[in-house]
Amino acid sequence: MDGGGIATAVTSISAPGAWFGKVDQARRVVRDCNDYAAQMKGDYKGRFGVFATLALPDVEGTLREIEYCCDVLKVEGFGLVTNYDDVWPGDPRFAPIWDELNRRKAVVYFHPTAATCCANLVPQVTPAVIEFSFDTTRAIVSLLFSGTLARCPNIRFIFSHGGGTLPMLFGRIVATARNRTDLDQVAPHGVLHEIKKLYLDTVSVFDPISFNALKQMAPASQLLFGTDYPYRTGLEHVQGLSKVFGAADLQAIERDNALRILPARWRT
């Protein structure tokens, strides 16, 4: 952080998340991770915020953990992965979780993981190279066409890596959505309206090719600085973004946009 000039970082759990198929185990792991992150935030005042982890398949435990994290730990939001046992976030069984997060006007950040079907398709190519980007898009489309994005307008959704393959598939998603007979229910204000609300981080999309696709879909006001540390450094992203954005956009991406969506205590 110091090497990249980063004053404050919001921590989160990356893939594979905290769900390994057993409810009791998940509840212990989730609580340990969230307490640890909150302790680190307390030990280093002003340096860290917390996106608390959740194990979505355990709906009852997740609802209790949301209450604990919001009311006791005072976290900044929640960090999830894009699928849990090949169940994507728009699945109806998760609806009570989204309704509660919407009630609390929560920030929800997604980091990708790989679907079981696609984890080792190409020899010697890890899922992070290709599949993570596609699973990010699956999660977005799942939330979109389940009607979750429209039903829960108070949640500020953040997706990693510029939305994965969303910029490349954006036109196709919008065009094919017109043929859906349930479009008035799942996206009453239109698909474009729902996609434009999403926040996307800039991890790995500051090279000119990726950036040019992203900027056609998302304005600078919807972009957030990220690093993917420890896989890539903060300094690398700071230097990369400085090559493609001007001073005003950099100020928004590196600081102001995050302050706008984080809890009010961060703006004082």
PLY file of the C-alpha trace (Angstrom):
ply
format ascii 1.0
element vertex 268
property float x
property float y
property float z
element edge 267
property int vertex1
property int vertex2
end_header
0.00 0.00 0.00
2.72 2.46 0.94
4.66 1.62 -2.21
1.67 2.49 -4.38
0.65 5.58 -2.41
-2.53 3.83 -1.19
-3.87 5.38 1.99
-6.73 2.97 2.69
-7.69 -0.49 1.43
-10.96 -2.38 1.86
-10.17 -6.04 2.49
-12.15 -8.99 1.14
-11.88 -12.76 0.77
-11.03 -13.94 -2.74
-11.85 -17.27 -4.40
-12.84 -19.85 -3.30
-14.66 -17.92 -0.58
-15.83 -19.42 2.71
-18.30 -22.11 1.63
-17.10 -25.72 1.42
-20.41 -27.57 1.66
-20.91 -27.78 5.43
-23.06 -25.30 7.34
-21.32 -25.52 10.73
-17.90 -25.21 9.15
-18.98 -22.26 7.05
-20.35 -20.40 10.05
-17.07 -20.80 11.92
-14.92 -19.79 8.94
-17.10 -16.78 8.10
-17.09 -15.49 11.67
-13.34 -16.02 12.09
-12.58 -14.18 8.85
-14.87 -11.26 9.61
-13.66 -10.87 13.20
-10.04 -10.98 12.02
-10.65 -8.32 9.36
-12.45 -6.09 11.85
-9.59 -6.49 14.34
-7.07 -5.51 11.67
-9.18 -2.46 10.86
-9.15 -1.52 14.54
-5.44 -2.10 14.95
-4.52 0.12 12.00
-6.88 3.06 12.26
-7.70 4.61 8.92
-5.76 2.07 6.83
-8.42 -0.61 6.32
-12.11 -1.08 5.72
-13.90 -4.45 5.59
-16.02 -6.20 3.00
-17.24 -9.05 5.20
-17.46 -12.53 3.73
-20.67 -14.61 3.65
-21.54 -18.23 2.81
-24.69 -17.73 0.71
-25.94 -21.36 0.60
-26.45 -21.14 4.36
-29.28 -18.62 4.12
-30.18 -18.63 7.81
-26.57 -18.25 8.90
-25.98 -15.55 6.30
-28.87 -13.45 7.54
-27.51 -13.66 11.10
-23.99 -12.79 9.91
-25.28 -9.75 8.02
-26.87 -8.52 11.25
-23.67 -9.12 13.23
-21.41 -7.52 10.64
-23.58 -4.44 10.20
-24.66 -3.84 13.78
-21.60 -5.02 15.72
-18.56 -4.93 13.42
-19.78 -1.90 11.42
-18.33 -3.23 8.18
-18.22 -1.22 4.96
-19.97 -3.89 2.90
-19.83 -7.52 1.89
-17.47 -9.47 -0.36
-18.84 -12.53 -2.16
-17.75 -14.90 -4.92
-19.59 -15.25 -8.20
-20.98 -18.74 -7.61
-21.42 -21.17 -4.76
-21.40 -24.84 -5.79
-22.40 -23.76 -9.31
-25.35 -21.73 -8.03
-25.23 -18.13 -9.21
-26.45 -15.18 -7.14
-29.78 -14.65 -8.89
-31.01 -18.07 -7.78
-34.38 -17.75 -5.98
-33.08 -19.43 -2.82
-30.85 -16.38 -2.20
-33.71 -13.85 -2.48
-34.07 -13.31 1.30
-30.40 -12.39 1.49
-30.71 -9.76 -1.25
-33.86 -8.35 0.31
-32.05 -7.87 3.63
-28.99 -6.33 2.00
-31.29 -4.04 0.04
-33.05 -3.02 3.26
-29.67 -2.13 4.73
-28.55 -0.29 1.56
-25.42 -2.41 1.52
-22.36 -2.36 -0.72
-21.80 -5.82 -2.23
-18.57 -6.70 -3.98
-18.08 -9.84 -6.11
-14.79 -11.58 -6.81
-14.90 -14.32 -9.45
-14.42 -18.00 -8.99
-14.71 -20.82 -11.54
-17.68 -23.05 -12.25
-17.03 -26.76 -11.78
-17.59 -27.41 -15.46
-14.87 -25.01 -16.52
-12.09 -25.22 -13.94
-9.62 -27.24 -16.02
-10.80 -27.07 -19.61
-7.50 -26.03 -21.14
-4.37 -27.81 -19.89
-1.84 -25.57 -18.14
-4.25 -22.60 -18.15
-5.54 -21.69 -14.69
-9.18 -20.62 -14.25
-8.07 -17.09 -13.37
-6.86 -16.53 -16.94
-10.17 -17.10 -18.71
-12.92 -18.55 -16.54
-12.94 -15.89 -13.85
-13.98 -13.25 -16.39
-16.78 -15.41 -17.76
-18.07 -16.27 -14.29
-18.23 -12.58 -13.41
-20.49 -12.10 -16.42
-22.60 -15.13 -15.43
-23.14 -13.59 -11.99
-24.18 -10.24 -13.47
-26.59 -11.84 -15.95
-27.97 -14.05 -13.18
-28.79 -11.02 -11.04
-30.13 -9.13 -14.04
-32.52 -11.72 -15.47
-33.70 -12.95 -12.08
-34.95 -9.42 -11.49
-32.67 -9.01 -8.46
-30.98 -5.84 -9.73
-34.34 -4.18 -10.31
-35.93 -5.50 -7.11
-33.00 -4.39 -4.93
-32.10 -0.89 -6.16
-30.52 0.13 -2.85
-27.64 -2.35 -3.12
-24.47 -0.90 -4.63
-23.06 -3.84 -6.61
-19.33 -3.93 -7.46
-17.80 -6.46 -9.87
-14.12 -7.24 -10.37
-11.93 -6.91 -13.44
-14.03 -4.40 -15.31
-17.07 -6.66 -15.24
-15.26 -9.60 -16.79
-16.48 -10.20 -20.34
-19.46 -7.88 -19.89
-18.04 -5.08 -22.09
-17.56 -7.53 -24.98
-20.98 -9.17 -24.52
-22.82 -5.98 -23.62
-24.48 -5.48 -27.00
-25.48 -9.13 -27.25
-27.05 -9.14 -23.79
-29.02 -5.97 -24.46
-30.17 -7.14 -27.90
-31.27 -10.64 -26.91
-33.05 -9.33 -23.82
-35.62 -7.71 -26.09
-36.93 -11.16 -26.95
-37.70 -12.08 -23.36
-41.41 -12.22 -22.56
-40.71 -11.40 -18.89
-38.58 -8.32 -19.52
-41.16 -5.99 -17.97
-40.89 -7.96 -14.74
-37.14 -8.56 -14.50
-35.97 -5.20 -15.85
-38.92 -2.79 -15.97
-36.64 0.17 -16.67
-34.64 -1.73 -19.29
-31.48 -3.81 -19.31
-29.30 -0.82 -20.07
-30.59 0.98 -16.98
-29.67 -1.93 -14.70
-26.21 -2.48 -16.18
-25.34 1.20 -15.99
-25.92 1.12 -12.22
-23.15 -1.39 -11.62
-19.75 -0.42 -10.25
-16.69 -2.09 -11.76
-13.15 -2.20 -10.46
-10.17 -1.46 -12.66
-8.09 -4.54 -11.85
-6.30 -5.76 -15.00
-8.22 -3.46 -17.36
-5.89 -0.50 -17.57
-4.15 -1.65 -20.76
-5.42 0.22 -23.87
-7.32 -2.71 -25.44
-9.27 -3.66 -22.31
-9.76 -0.07 -21.27
-11.21 1.03 -24.62
-13.89 -1.66 -24.42
-14.71 -0.80 -20.83
-15.00 2.95 -21.32
-17.62 2.47 -24.06
-19.89 0.82 -21.49
-19.09 2.44 -18.14
-18.32 6.09 -17.33
-15.50 6.98 -14.95
-18.12 7.63 -12.25
-18.80 3.86 -12.07
-15.17 2.72 -11.84
-13.30 1.90 -8.63
-9.61 1.38 -8.02
-8.51 -2.16 -7.23
-5.24 -4.08 -7.20
-5.86 -7.86 -6.94
-3.03 -7.92 -4.39
-0.99 -10.10 -3.86
-1.22 -11.27 -7.48
-0.51 -7.77 -8.76
0.81 -4.77 -6.88
-0.85 -1.50 -6.04
1.96 0.43 -7.72
1.45 -1.46 -10.97
-2.19 -0.38 -11.10
-1.47 3.20 -10.10
1.06 3.51 -12.90
-1.19 1.76 -15.42
-4.22 3.93 -14.73
-2.15 7.12 -14.97
-1.47 6.27 -18.62
-5.14 6.10 -19.66
-6.97 8.60 -17.42
-6.67 12.31 -16.86
-6.34 13.93 -13.43
-10.08 14.45 -12.82
-11.02 10.87 -13.71
-8.12 9.51 -11.66
-9.32 11.43 -8.61
-12.78 9.91 -9.05
-11.58 6.35 -9.64
-8.87 6.28 -7.00
-10.86 7.97 -4.23
-14.06 9.95 -4.78
-16.26 7.19 -6.24
-15.48 4.89 -3.33
-16.24 7.59 -0.77
-19.56 8.22 -2.49
-20.81 4.66 -2.04
-19.17 3.68 1.26
-21.05 4.33 4.54
-21.46 7.96 5.53
-18.85 7.74 8.31
-16.16 7.59 5.58
-17.15 10.99 4.26
-16.61 12.88 7.52
0 1
1 2
2 3
3 4
4 5
5 6
6 7
7 8
8 9
9 10
10 11
11 12
12 13
13 14
14 15
15 16
16 17
17 18
18 19
19 20
20 21
21 22
22 23
23 24
24 25
25 26
26 27
27 28
28 29
29 30
30 31
31 32
32 33
33 34
34 35
35 36
36 37
37 38
38 39
39 40
40 41
41 42
42 43
43 44
44 45
45 46
46 47
47 48
48 49
49 50
50 51
51 52
52 53
53 54
54 55
55 56
56 57
57 58
58 59
59 60
60 61
61 62
62 63
63 64
64 65
65 66
66 67
67 68
68 69
69 70
70 71
71 72
72 73
73 74
74 75
75 76
76 77
77 78
78 79
79 80
80 81
81 82
82 83
83 84
84 85
85 86
86 87
87 88
88 89
89 90
90 91
91 92
92 93
93 94
94 95
95 96
96 97
97 98
98 99
99 100
100 101
101 102
102 103
103 104
104 105
105 106
106 107
107 108
108 109
109 110
110 111
111 112
112 113
113 114
114 115
115 116
116 117
117 118
118 119
119 120
120 121
121 122
122 123
123 124
124 125
125 126
126 127
127 128
128 129
129 130
130 131
131 132
132 133
133 134
134 135
135 136
136 137
137 138
138 139
139 140
140 141
141 142
142 143
143 144
144 145
145 146
146 147
147 148
148 149
149 150
150 151
151 152
152 153
153 154
154 155
155 156
156 157
157 158
158 159
159 160
160 161
161 162
162 163
163 164
164 165
165 166
166 167
167 168
168 169
169 170
170 171
171 172
172 173
173 174
174 175
175 176
176 177
177 178
178 179
179 180
180 181
181 182
182 183
183 184
184 185
185 186
186 187
187 188
188 189
189 190
190 191
191 192
192 193
193 194
194 195
195 196
196 197
197 198
198 199
199 200
200 201
201 202
202 203
203 204
204 205
205 206
206 207
207 208
208 209
209 210
210 211
211 212
212 213
213 214
214 215
215 216
216 217
217 218
218 219
219 220
220 221
221 222
222 223
223 224
224 225
225 226
226 227
227 228
228 229
229 230
230 231
231 232
232 233
233 234
234 235
235 236
236 237
237 238
238 239
239 240
240 241
241 242
242 243
243 244
244 245
245 246
246 247
247 248
248 249
249 250
250 251
251 252
252 253
253 254
254 255
255 256
256 257
257 258
258 259
259 260
260 261
261 262
262 263
263 264
264 265
265 266
266 267
